Amino acid sequence: MGQVALGFRSLFVKLTIFVIMAALLAWALGGTLWPKPRVVDFAEVHYIGESSLAWRLEVSGENFKPQTPEVMVYRLMLLGDTEPFLAPYDETRWSQILPLLSLEPGIVIRAGQRVGESDWRLERAGDPDTFELIGRYPDRFTAMIQLERLRNGFPAESPADAARRRDRALANDPATAPAQDDD
């Protein structure tokens, strides 16, 4: 019986030394034995009163496989004074985003493509926890144009008008393209 106990004790000591050495190697290489989801925080946008909002990129998933749909998701986070991030502003997950736009105190515009959807959405936040849909656009380019229109004080175009303008520009047809001044 004593030989079996000595064998288990020897195995336990070797296993303990192995785990300690593996942890030290992982630490020395800048990692950990139990990885956490990686996050990247973007610049904040001031919102109502003391609060502010920011996009957060979260990278997670099983072994970070690129084919997993929720490997990289963006979430809109509410920032606090003491904690860097208090809580998600809402539970919407985004696969692609554009920078937040603060039009005036209390109004923030977000634009992005939700996980599992193909169209781009522009949404306006005026009250906490609510976003009003401005429009749905077919691609990132059209959403960027609409965001710039809002930034410059113009109203966002309807999705149909934006699609017509985009198709005319991409057609490169001199008859339908807008006239250019020759200076």
N, C-alpha and C positions, 0 to 999 in steps of 0.2 A: 504494500500500500504506500510506503514511503517513496518508492521509486516513481509512482504515478504522480504524487503530489509534487515531487521535485521537477518532473517533466512539465507539468502545468505551470509551475512557478517560472521555470526557464522560458517557456513559451510566452507567458505574460510579460516578462521583462523584455524579451526581444521585440514583441509587438509594441510595447510602450516606447522603446527606443526608436523603432521604425516610425511611429506616428509623430514623435517629437522631431525627428530629423526631416520628415516630409513637410511638417508645418514650418520649420525653419527654412527649408529650401523654397517653399512657396512664398514665404515672407520676403526672403532675400531677392526673389525674382519679381517682387511687386504684386503678388497675388494673394490668394487665400485658398484654403482647402474647400471652403463652402462659399462659392461666389454669390454675390447679391446682384439683383438687376442693376444695370448701369443706367444712370440718369444724367441728362444734360439740361441745365436750366438756361433759358433765354432771357433777354433784357425785359425788365418789367414795364408795364404801362399803368399809369395812375388811373384810378377808377373813382368811385364815389367816396368822398371824404378821406379817411386815413387809409383805406384799403387800396391795394393794387393787384393787378393780374399779370401773369407771365405764362408762357408756354413751357412745358416740361417734356422732354423726350425721354421715354422709358424704353430700354432695350431689355427684353426678357424672352422667355420661351424655352422650349426643350433643347438644350445644347446649342442655342442660338442658330437654329437651322433657318436659312433664308426663305424656305418655302412655307414656313408657318406664318399664317396671316397676321398674327399679333406679335411679331418679333419686335417691330419698331412702331410705337404708337406715341402720339402727342396728346397731352391732356392740358386743359387750361386750369391753372392753379391759382388759388387765392393766397396772397402773401400776408404775413403778419409783421408786427414790430419786433417781437422777440424770436419767434421761430422763423426759419427761412420760408417754409411752406406750411400753412395751417391745414389746408384741405383742398381736395379738388373742387373747382368751382361748380362743375357738373360732371356727370358720369360719361359724357360723350368722348369717344376715342376717335382720333383722327389719324389717317395714314400719311397725309401731306398737308402742310399749312403754309400760310403767308404771314408776315409779321402783323401783329395787332396794330390797329389804327385808333388813336384817341382823337375824336373830332372836337369835342368840347368837354368841359368837366361833366362827368357823369355818363358820357356816351362812348362806348367802345365798339369797334367793328372787328369781327373775326372772320377769316376766310380760310377754307380748307376743304379737304376731301375726307369724308368719314370712312372708317374702316368698313369694307364690304360694299361701298357705293362707288359709282363711276363718275358722278357729276360733282362739281364744286359748288359749295354753298357760301353765301355771304349772309352773316347774321349780325344784328344790332342788339347790343345790351344797353338798356336804359335803367332797368330796375334789377336789383340783385336777384340772381337765380333764374332769370328769364331772358331768353334770346328770341328776337323777332326775325323771321326769315325775310331777307331782302330779295333774294333771287337765287335760282339754281342755274349754273352755267356749265357748258359741256366740257371745258378744259381749263387748265391753269392760266393760259394766256388771257382768255376772256375774263376770268376772275380778277387777274392783276389789273387789267384795263379798268374794270369797274371800281376796284379799290382806289386806283389813282384818280378816277373821276370824283369819288367821294372825298378824297384828300384835298382836291382842288376846288371843292365847293359845288360841284355839279351833281345832279341826282344820278343814281345808278340806272342804266338802261334796262328795259325789260329783257328777259332772255331771248325773245324772238328778235327784237331790234339788234341786240348784241350779236346774235348769230348771223343776221343779214350783213351787218357791217364787217364781221370777220370773214364771211364768205366772199364779199366783194374785194376785200383787201388781199385775200389769198388767191383769188382768181387771176389777178394780174392782167385783167382785161382793160385796155386803155379806154374802151367805150363806157365801162361802168365805174372805173376808178375815179376818184376825185381829181379835179384839175390841179396841176402844180404850177406855181409861179416861176417863170424863168427870170432870174435876176442877173 
